[in-house]
Amino acid sequence: QVQLVESGGGLVQPGGSLRLSCAASGSIFSIYNMGWYRQAPGKQRDLVVIVTMINTTIYADSVKGRFTISRDNAKNMVHLQMNSLKPEDTAVYYCNMVLTTDVSPNVPTNYWGQGTQVTVSS
């Protein structure tokens, strides 16, 4: 069984910074994409950024230049450094990984964390 656990959310003033982290545990064979999504109240869950196995990144236009994703393959972790935060960044942030397990090493499966709240407000 695989679990993704996020940390690092909280309340920050506009212009401030936060760093989110997500750790995957369990019988992991290989991790393909790692990424972050967010969902604001009353809205759909949207892509923030993903990073592939070869470190190709895809950022949402709204966060380009402000957010930076990084992956630590040795620790099965992904981080999101968020700078110059704006009130419109307020949302629940979800970690996402596409990975295979020891039981099914050839079947990539989507996994989600439980979400962490980020609130940007003065």
TILO-768714 format. One record per residue: x, y, z of N, C-alpha, C in turn. Coordinates in pm, whole numbers. Atoms other than C-alpha are relative to their C-alpha. Layout:
<recs>
REC   n.east   n.north     n.up   ca.east   ca.north    ca.up   c.east   c.north     c.up
REC        X         Y        Z         X          Y        Z        X         Y        Z
...
</recs>
This chain:
<recs>
REC   n.east   n.north     n.up   ca.east   ca.north    ca.up   c.east   c.north     c.up
REC       85      -118        0         0          0        0       89       124        0
REC      -78      -122       15       128        344      -93      -74       116       67
REC       57      -121      -61        72        663      105       83       121      -39
REC      -64      -128       25       149       1023       15      -40        94      114
REC       27       -87     -113       180       1263      307       63       136      -26
REC      -47      -137       24       204       1639      258       28        71      132
REC      -26       -85     -114       342       1897      497       40       139      -50
REC      -52      -133       33       423       2267      503     -104       106      -29
REC      100      -102       24        92       2441      450      -15        94      118
REC       23       -94     -109       -29       2732      658      -51       133      -48
REC       45      -136       27      -119       3097      674      122        89      -25
REC     -112       -89       34       110       3353      509      -56       129      -56
REC       43      -129       54        84       3720      420       32        10     -148
REC      -33       -23      141        76       3836       59      146        42      -16
REC     -141       -25       22       429       3843      -80       91       -96       73
REC      -79        94      -78       542       3574      159       30      -129      -74
REC      -42       128       59       678       3225       98      -42      -116       88
REC       24       126      -69       592       2870      190       67      -111      -80
REC      -56       117       67       750       2535      112      -81      -122       39
REC       76       123      -20       536       2227       70       89      -120      -31
REC      -72       124       24       674       1877       88      -98      -115       -3
REC       84       119       10       528       1539        1       92      -121       -2
REC      -80       122       -9       671       1203       97      -86      -120      -33
REC       69       123       35       565        875      -57       64      -116       74
REC      -50       117      -71       595        553      139      -79      -123      -44
REC       64       125       38       511        188       81       88       -77      -96
REC      -74        90       90       613        -76     -169       11        61     -139
REC      -14       -74      125       717        165     -441      109       -61      -86
REC      -98        53       93       891         29     -747       66       113      -80
REC      -54      -111       79       929        338     -962     -101       114       -1
REC       89      -116        6       791        692     -965       21        73     -131
REC       -6       -71      126       712        858    -1294      -20       149       27
REC       24      -142      -24       551       1200    -1260      -25        28      148
REC       35       -56     -131       538       1398     -937      -58       138      -24
REC       57      -131       25       328       1705     -906      -87        52      112
REC       89       -68      -95       105       1947     -721     -121        54      -75
REC      125       -57       48      -256       2042     -781      -59        81      114
REC       66       -76     -105      -474       2285     -595     -147        18      -31
REC      144       -17       14      -842       2335     -532      -47       107       96
REC       57      -109      -79      -997       2659     -414     -147       -31       26
REC      142        27      -31     -1344       2661     -254      -90        27     -119
REC       95       -16      108     -1614       2609     -513       57       -14     -139
REC      -64        12      131     -1366       2544     -792       52      -142      -21
REC      -54       131       30     -1224       2241     -966      147        -8       40
REC     -142        21      -31      -887       2091     -886       82        25     -126
REC      -80       -41      115      -627       2244    -1116      147       -36       19
REC     -143        25       -1      -271       2161    -1207       76       124       44
REC      -94      -106      -33        -4       2372    -1041      131       -24      -75
REC     -125        34       67       307       2196    -1165       23      -151        8
REC      -47       137       -6       440       1853    -1254      146        -6      -44
REC     -137        27       42       791       1716    -1291       10      -147      -38
REC       -9       136       49       866       1405    -1493      128       -69       50
REC     -119        77      -40      1127       1133    -1441      128        62      -52
REC     -119       -61       59      1366       1324    -1665        6       148       32
REC       -3      -137      -52      1302       1649    -1478      -55       106      -96
REC       77       -98       78      1086       1810    -1742     -112        54       89
REC      102       -60      -84       853       2055    -1572     -107        70      -83
REC      112       -72       61       514       2194    -1665      -67        81      110
REC       58       -90      -99       392       2496    -1469     -128        64      -54
REC      115       -82       35        54       2661    -1471       48       143      -22
REC      -43      -137       31        86       3010    -1619       -7        90      123
REC       22       -88     -115       -40       3163    -1296      110        -8      105
REC     -105        14     -102       258       3037    -1095      141         8      -57
REC     -133        -6       62       543       3062    -1344       81       117       55
REC      -87      -104      -55       836       3254    -1201      -13        20      149
REC       20       -16     -146       702       3230     -846       16      -133       74
REC       -5       132      -63       680       2856     -772      111       -83      -65
REC     -103        90       51       956       2597     -808      -20      -139       58
REC       14       138      -43       916       2222     -794      137       -68       -3
REC     -123        80        2      1195       1982     -705      -34      -140       51
REC       25       136      -42      1206       1607     -664      128       -61       55
REC     -110        72      -62      1426       1392     -444      -30      -148      -18
REC       32       139       34      1422       1047     -598       49       -97      107
REC      -54        90     -103      1634        892     -324      -95       -13      119
REC       91         0     -115      1374        986      -63     -147       -11      -41
REC      140         6       50      1061        954     -283      -78       122       46
REC       63      -124      -45       980       1316     -209       -5       102     -113
REC       11      -114       90       868       1621     -399      -29       123       84
REC       15      -126      -73       884       1981     -282      -54       108      -91
REC       48      -114       76       713       2299     -389       35       127       77
REC      -36      -129      -58       877       2631     -308      -89       106      -62
REC       95      -101       47       618       2906     -332       42       137       53
REC      -42      -136      -34       737       3267     -337     -100       101      -54
REC       87      -109       45       559       3597     -386     -146       -42       -3
REC      136        54       -6       235       3442     -275     -105       109       -7
REC      111       -92       20       -91       3609     -366     -126       -58       64
REC      126        54      -56      -439       3581     -212      -66      -104      -91
REC       61        95       92      -551       3397     -524       71      -136       -1
REC      -65       130      -16      -305       3120     -439      -63       -82      112
REC       66        70     -110      -524       3029     -143      -79      -119      -52
REC       62       125       45      -637       2668     -185       50      -116       85
REC      -55       125      -52      -594       2314      -66       93       -55     -108
REC     -100        50       94      -279       2181     -230       15      -151       18
REC       -7       145        0      -264       1815     -324      126       -48      -72
REC     -114        66       63        45       1610     -395      -53      -114      -87
REC       39       108       92        17       1368     -688      124       -70      -51
REC     -109        78       59       244       1088     -802      -58      -111      -86
REC       31       114       85       219        842    -1085      114       -99       19
REC     -106        93      -36       406        533     -976      -44      -144      -17
REC       28       143        2       433        159     -989       45       -60      133
REC      -32        66     -127       453        -78     -695       73      -130      -25
REC      -69       129       10       649       -393     -624      -96      -109      -48
REC      100       101       39       328       -591     -673      -34        11     -148
REC       36       -25      141       252       -432    -1011      103        95      -62
REC     -108       -89       46       581       -297    -1146      -21        56     -141
REC       23       -47      137       439       -246    -1498     -132        75      -15
REC      131       -66        4       114        -72    -1405        7       135       71
REC       -3      -132      -65       149        302    -1344     -137        38       55
REC      125       -35      -68      -114        422    -1099       12       137       62
REC        8      -136      -55      -222        766     -981      -26        -4      150
REC       20        -9     -144      -188        843     -611       -7       147       41
REC       20      -136      -50      -298       1150     -415       28         8      148
REC      -10       -28     -141      -209       1299      -83     -134        50       53
REC      126       -39      -65      -472       1413      165      -28       151      -15
REC       16      -144       20      -417       1782       89       50        81      118
REC      -44       -92     -104      -270       2072      283      -49       140      -35
REC       59      -131       23      -430       2413      324      108       108       -6
REC      -84      -119       12      -247       2722      203      -93       121       -5
REC       81      -121       -5      -403       3055      296       91       121       -6
REC      -78      -122       17      -261       3384      175      -92       118       31
REC       88      -108      -46      -412       3674      364       75        91       96
REC      -59       -96      -93      -315       3987      551      -88        13      124
</recs>
